[in-house]
Amino acid sequence: MTAWDLRQALDTRRQEHLYRQRPLVTSAQGPAVSMGDHQYLCFCSNDYLGLAAHPEVRRAFLQAAEQYGVGATASHLINGHMQPHQELEERLAKLTNRPRALLFSSGYMANLGVMSALLGKQDAVFADRLNHASLIDGVALSGAKSVRFGHQDLPHLASRLESVRARRKLIVTDGIFSMDGDAAQLPALAHLAAAHDAWLMVDDAHGIGVAGQTGAGTVEAQGLSDEQVPILMATLGKAMGTFGAFVAGSEQLIETLIQFSRTYIYTTALPPALAVATLASLEVLRQEPGRREHLNNLIRRFRHQASENQLPLLASESPIQAIIVGSAEDALQLNQFLLSEGILVTAIRPPTVPRGTARLRITLSAAHSNEQIDRLVASLIKAKQKLPGSFNYAGQ
Ligand SMILES: *Cc1c(COP(=O)(O)O)cnc(C)c1O
């Protein structure tokens, strides 16, 4: 038996400046985190509302662990479906104003599960070029034809809908694009879906909790009905500060997923305490609308200061604020410089983003203060003086 040689692929990754390393966080998550002996201001978590370490959420989690233990011990269809899961599903259905919701163990699995349950070889999925990897993998697993369209390029989508034949057509999009921060144009997408007898699925991983009057997400913010968006998916691991994910939609959709979604059926249910913690997050969301207000103020403050100092941000009203650097090497250098300033912003590189668009993906949270935003801007200004080449990306 000869050993496999894994070295070459690793070496290539390194040479291309695409090698991944995991920063080791030794404290709780929050606006400031420890890595060993050092403290950093963190601007890369998806804890947009600062709920991951919220006292009410922690307390709910601990109490539920006392009451229900830790593991769910089996899948939902065996004996793992517990009262907290049921309650959380009902609350999520109410939040999203849909007949039902179904919990999944993660957003990645929800996307795989939805597509593989609903689609097969005779079908086609029309996907924005910048959709999240889990949506792309979901199409592959389903066996449906994959049709990509340019980012937010609706004429391109229209022409693809026109020319591709399929039994079912599904248009799928991030609600807020995960690496760019811009919002999908849902009314226009819904219009195209209706015109071509297609369904529209929105992955609102970054919109839930943040966008919309009640925090129900991008679909609420843009005023679409559940007929227009029959499949709404979102994760609980980001603004909700916990873990897991859900799909919301009609009775028939949810029953279909329970019967046919393999990533739902063949995996252990979430720990019930996580469901209780998420219920607490939803309660904070309802009772403290000021969190979203503060977050929006921080976003405006950051964008205003960035513009005054010629820091080139992508257009985005969401907590995701990206500076495209271009080369992976430059992005890493910038990340290192910011670390020396006591600031943690991970460099996002291909294949997470298209080649030549490595970037700093800055994320803001309601847990940040105005002063922390000011510190971030001051460090970015220093970075620009030191590494000017990283701030004049001119497009691909
Ligand atoms: C994070 C993310 C997911 C995956 O959700 P998890 O619960 O982390 O598995 C899916 N879609 C998008 C757009 C995401 O950003």
The ligand as an SDF file (V2000), in Angstrom:
LIG
                    3D

 15 15  0  0  0  0  0  0  0  0999 V2000
  -23.6600   31.0670    6.6380 C   0  0  0  0  0  0  0  0  0  0  0  0
  -24.5120   30.8290    5.4540 C   0  0  0  0  0  0  0  0  0  0  0  0
  -25.1490   29.6040    5.2570 C   0  0  0  0  0  0  0  0  0  0  0  0
  -24.8790   28.4070    6.1210 C   0  0  0  0  0  0  0  0  0  0  0  0
  -25.5080   28.5010    7.3460 O   0  0  0  0  0  0  0  0  0  0  0  0
  -24.9280   27.6820    8.5740 P   0  0  0  0  0  0  0  0  0  0  0  0
  -26.0440   27.6390    9.5470 O   0  0  0  0  0  0  0  0  0  0  0  0
  -23.7230   28.4060    9.0470 O   0  0  0  0  0  0  0  0  0  0  0  0
  -24.5810   26.3100    8.0330 O   0  0  0  0  0  0  0  0  0  0  0  0
  -26.0190   29.4900    4.2010 C   0  0  0  0  0  0  0  0  0  0  0  0
  -26.2330   30.5180    3.3630 N   0  0  0  0  0  0  0  0  0  0  0  0
  -25.6220   31.6980    3.5070 C   0  0  0  0  0  0  0  0  0  0  0  0
  -25.9110   32.8020    2.5500 C   0  0  0  0  0  0  0  0  0  0  0  0
  -24.7280   31.8830    4.5530 C   0  0  0  0  0  0  0  0  0  0  0  0
  -24.0870   33.0430    4.6790 O   0  0  0  0  0  0  0  0  0  0  0  0
  1  2  1  0
  2  3  1  0
  2 14  2  0
  3  4  1  0
  3 10  2  0
  4  5  1  0
  5  6  1  0
  6  7  2  0
  6  8  1  0
  6  9  1  0
 10 11  1  0
 11 12  2  0
 12 13  1  0
 12 14  1  0
 14 15  1  0
M  END
$$$$
